């Protein structure tokens, strides 16, 4: 949500983006900001739970 209360510092963000221009193999997607990292971590935990709970029926369609 864009409520202008995000924890990120736009100046620091700009510095990091510029710094990435010199990286030999930068990531395709870079999660800038602690809030973004936390959201991705939560999504991965949720996905891991889905896989754990539904692995058998999901994989049961293989030849």
C-alpha positions as CSV (number, residue, x, y, z in Angstrom):
1,X,0.0,0.0,0.0
2,X,1.3,3.4,-0.8
3,X,0.6,5.5,2.2
4,X,3.9,7.5,2.2
5,X,4.9,5.7,5.5
6,X,7.2,3.1,3.9
7,X,10.4,2.5,5.8
8,X,12.7,2.9,2.8
9,X,15.1,5.9,2.2
10,X,14.8,7.0,-1.4
11,X,18.4,8.3,-1.4
12,X,19.8,5.1,-0.1
13,X,17.7,3.2,-2.7
14,X,19.1,5.3,-5.5
15,X,22.7,4.7,-4.3
16,X,22.1,1.0,-4.3
17,X,20.6,1.0,-7.8
18,X,23.6,2.9,-9.1
19,X,26.0,0.6,-7.3
20,X,24.4,-2.4,-9.1
21,X,25.4,-0.9,-12.5
22,X,28.9,-2.2,-11.7
23,X,28.0,-5.7,-10.6
24,X,29.1,-8.4,-13.0
25,X,26.1,-10.7,-12.6
26,X,23.3,-8.8,-10.8
27,X,20.2,-10.6,-9.7
28,X,17.2,-10.4,-12.2
29,X,15.0,-9.2,-9.3
30,X,16.5,-7.4,-6.4
31,X,14.2,-7.0,-3.3
32,X,15.2,-3.6,-2.0
33,X,13.9,-2.8,1.5
34,X,13.4,-4.7,4.7
35,X,9.7,-4.7,4.1
36,X,10.1,-6.3,0.7
37,X,12.5,-9.0,2.0
38,X,10.0,-9.8,4.8
39,X,7.1,-10.1,2.4
40,X,9.1,-12.4,0.1
41,X,10.2,-14.6,3.1
42,X,6.6,-14.8,4.3
43,X,5.5,-15.9,0.8
44,X,8.2,-18.5,0.6
45,X,7.1,-19.9,4.0
46,X,3.5,-20.0,2.8
47,X,4.5,-21.8,-0.5
48,X,6.6,-24.3,1.5
49,X,3.6,-25.1,3.6
50,X,1.4,-25.6,0.6
51,X,4.0,-28.0,-1.0
52,X,4.4,-29.9,2.3
53,X,0.7,-30.4,2.6
54,X,-0.1,-31.1,-1.0
55,X,3.0,-32.8,-2.3
56,X,1.4,-36.2,-2.9
57,X,-1.7,-35.1,-4.9
58,X,0.4,-32.6,-6.8
59,X,3.0,-35.1,-7.9
60,X,0.4,-37.9,-8.5
61,X,-0.2,-36.7,-12.0
62,X,3.2,-37.7,-13.3
63,X,3.7,-40.6,-15.7
